[in-house]
Amino acid sequence: MRRSFMAAALLLATATGVQAQTGGAGGPPLRTAVDGTFAPHAFPRLEGGVQGFNVDLFREVARRMGREITIDSASFSGLVPAMNAGRYDFLAAPVTVTRERAESMIFTEGYLYTEFQFGIRRGNAPIRSLDDLRGKAIAVNKGSAYDAWAQANAERLGFTYQAYDTNPDAVAAVIAGRAYAVLAGNTVVRYAASQQRQLVPDFTIRETRAHWAAPFRRDNVALRNEVENVLECMKRDGTVARLSQQWFGDAPGEESAERTVFPGYGVPDLPGYDPTPHEPRC
């Protein structure tokens, strides 16, 4: 009888150890959401549901935490209010970290850099500086931040711009020769180039660089730190870089956010940042 009890206890201890290693008892399902129209970060699958870089990224985060995850698809404008109302634990949609946003939410460190980038037709002379835009036509997605930048800078830099209803339409204008370059986000340009060989990613406007990170409610520091810990492990073992190459078409450089483990928790020098040193628990 004693031998049977000890054997059962040993079996239970072994199972518990495996469960801790795999995260099998990580807690209730994580609730999150994306803008399901923002390819290649999140967009519809033919068989239903959503796919994309951010979907794969946070499914892997949840798997390593030992938790299930539900990923809703909704309009971006409604995501932050829904999170603040308690519907979501955090947002898997890429959110640009600004000082204004960081004053009302807390963020993980950046897992991608977002910056404005031009895409040109293969064979065209590269854009080496903004001065090279003079006399050229730039295509943008109507109503986007890139449209606003073009409107604000066209006269000063001496270019004209064409606003299209969708980014694919703006890309098509470049391929057809109606515009010299398309201006969009770097990941969107890289993805478009991976789908359309005649498009080449080109000059980036470095002063527009910002972190794309996951936001949480300000009272959810513990979960923010736990998710950031997993993201840092995924950077160290190359998972974030691999997903980036898979979805955006080329391998990120050594200085990319996909490969950089930033100090502390959150985005340095912005509200909500915790500079406490820590070593990722992988």
N, C-alpha and C positions, 0 to 999 in steps of 0.2 A: 504494500500500500504506500509506504514512504517512498519507494523507488518510483512508483507511478506518479506520485505528486511532484517529485523532483524533476522527472522527465517533462511533465507538463509545464512546470515553472520555467525550465530551460527553453522549451519550445516557445513559450510566450515571450521570454526575454529576447530570443533571437528574432522573432517576428517584429517586436517593438523596435529593435535596432534597425532592421531593414526599412521599416516604415519611416523612421526618423531620417535615414539616408535618402530615401526617395521622396520624402515629403508627403507620405500617404495620408497624414492626418493634419493637413495644413489649415483647415478651417472651412467655413462655408464658401460657396461659389463667389468669385469676384464678379462684380457687375460693372460693365463698362460700355462704351459706345464709340462709334466712329461716324464721320461723314462718309456715307457709302457711295458717294459720287466722285471721290477724289483719287483717281488712278494716278500712280500705282500704289498709293498708300492704302486705299480701301475702295473696292468697286464690286459690282454685282458678279456673281458666278452664274453661268447658264443654268446650272442645276439648282440654283437658289442659294441664299446667303451671300456673304461677302468674302472677298479674298484680297490679298495685298500685303505689302511690307509690314504695316502696323498690325494687321490681323495676325500674321505669322509671329511677329515679335512678341506680342503680349500673350498669345497662346503658349509660347515657349516659357515666358516668365511665369505664367500660372502653373504650367507643368512642373517647373523646378520648385515652385512653392508648395506643390502637392495639393493644388486647389483646382476645381473646375472653374470655367470662366464663361460668362454669357456676354456676347458682343452685339449690341443693338446697332442698327443703322438709322440715323436721324439727321435732320438738317443741322449744320454746324452752329447756326445761330442759337439753337435751343439746347445745345449740349451743356454749356456751363451752368445755366439756370437749373437744368435737371440734376446735375451733380450737386449743386449747392442745396437743392431741395431734398437730397438724400436718395435719389433714384439710382445714382451710380456711385461707386466707391472712388473711381478716378476716370479719366478720359484716355482712351487708347488713340484717339485722333491726334495727329500732330498739331501741337499748339505752340505758336511762337511765344517765347518768354519775353515779355516786356516789363518795364518797371511798374507800369500801371496794373498789369495783371498780377504781378508778384506781390502787390500790396493787398490783394483780396484772395489769393490762392497760394498754396505752396507747390513747388515743382520738384521733380527729380532732376538730376543733372541731365544735360542734353545727350540724346542718343544720336542725333543728326544735327549738322549745321544747315540752316536754311539761308540762302543768299540769292540775290537776283543774278540770273545768268542769261547770256545770249546764246542762241543756237543759229548757226548759219548753214547755207547749202554747201555740200561737199564741193571743194574746188574753189570756193570763194576765198579771197584774202582774209586772214584772221583779223579780228578786232583786238588791237593791242592796248588801246586806251579809249576813254570816252571821246577823245578828240577825233578818233577814226569814224565816229557816227556822223560827222558833218556831211550833209548832202545825201544821206541815205534814208531809206524808209524802214521803220521798225513796226513789226506786227505785235499786237498784244491782245489779251483776252479782255473784252469789254467789262468795265466795272471792277476790275481787279486792282490790287496794289500796284501792279506793273503798268496798268493803264494810267493810274494816278501819277506814277513816277514819270511816264512819258509826257503827260500833259504838263507837268511842272518843269520839265527840263528841255523840252523840244526847242523852244526859242533860244535858250542860252547855249545849247550845244549844236544847234543848226541842223537838226534832223526833223523829218516828218514821221507821223505815226498813223497806223491803221488799226482800228479797234474791231475785233471779231467776236461773234457770239460765244465761241468756244475756243479753247486752246488748240485742238486739232485743226480748226479752220485757220488759225494764225500760223501754225506750222505749214499747212498746205500752201499758204500765200508765199512763204519763203521757198518752198520746193518749186513752185511755179514761177518764181522770179518776180512776183509782184512786190515783195519786200526783201530787204537785204538780210534781216535777222528777226528772229522772234525773241521776245523778252518774257521770261517766266521764272519760276522757282527752279533751283538747280536740280532737284530730284526729278521734277517734271520734265525738264529739258533732257536729262540723262535717259529717262524712260522713253521719251519720244524718239530719241536717237537710236535706242535699242530696237524700236519697232519700225523705224524708217531710216534706212541706210543712207539716204541722201541728206540727212540732217546731222550736223556735227556740233557737239557742245563746245562753246567758245568762251569768251571773256566773262568773268564774274565781277560784280561790283562789290568789292570786299567790305566797304563801309556799311553794307546792308546785312552783313552776317549776324545771325542770332542763333540761339539754341532752339531746337524743337525738343520739347520735353513733355512728360506726363503730369498734368495738374491734379491736385487733391484739395479737398477742403482743408482749411487751416487747422481744424481740430483732429486731423487724421495723420499726424506726424509719424506715428509708429508704422503705419502701412506704407507711407511714402518711403521711409527709410528701408523697409523690407524689400520693396520693389526696386529701389535704387541698388541695394546690395546685389540682387539677382542680375540687374542690367550690367553692373560692373563685372560680375563673373562672366557674363556673356560677351562683354568686350574683351576680357582677358583671354578667353578661349577661342576667339575669332568668330563667334556665332553672329554677332551684329554685323560684322564686316561681310560675312558670307551671305546673309540675307540682303544686305545692301547691294552686293554684286548681282545677286539673283534677280532682284526687282528693278534695279536702276541701270544695269547693263555694264558697269565697269567696277573694278576693285577700288575701294577707298584708300587714300594714301595713309601713311603712318601718322600724320598729324590730324587726321579726320576725327570727328566726334565719335564715329563708330569704333575707333580704336583707343580713344583717350579716356582713362579713368581720372575724373576730376577730383580734387581734394574736397573733403567735407561732404555734406548732403545738400543737394540743390544746385542752383546756378550761382557761381561766385559773384560777389559784389552786388547782388540784388536782394531785395527783401525776402525773408523766409529762408535765407541761406544759413546753414549750420556748419561752421568751420571745423567742428570737432574731428580730429583725425580718426580714421578707422581703416581696418584692413578687411576687404571683402571676404565673406565667409562662403567659400565655394566647396 
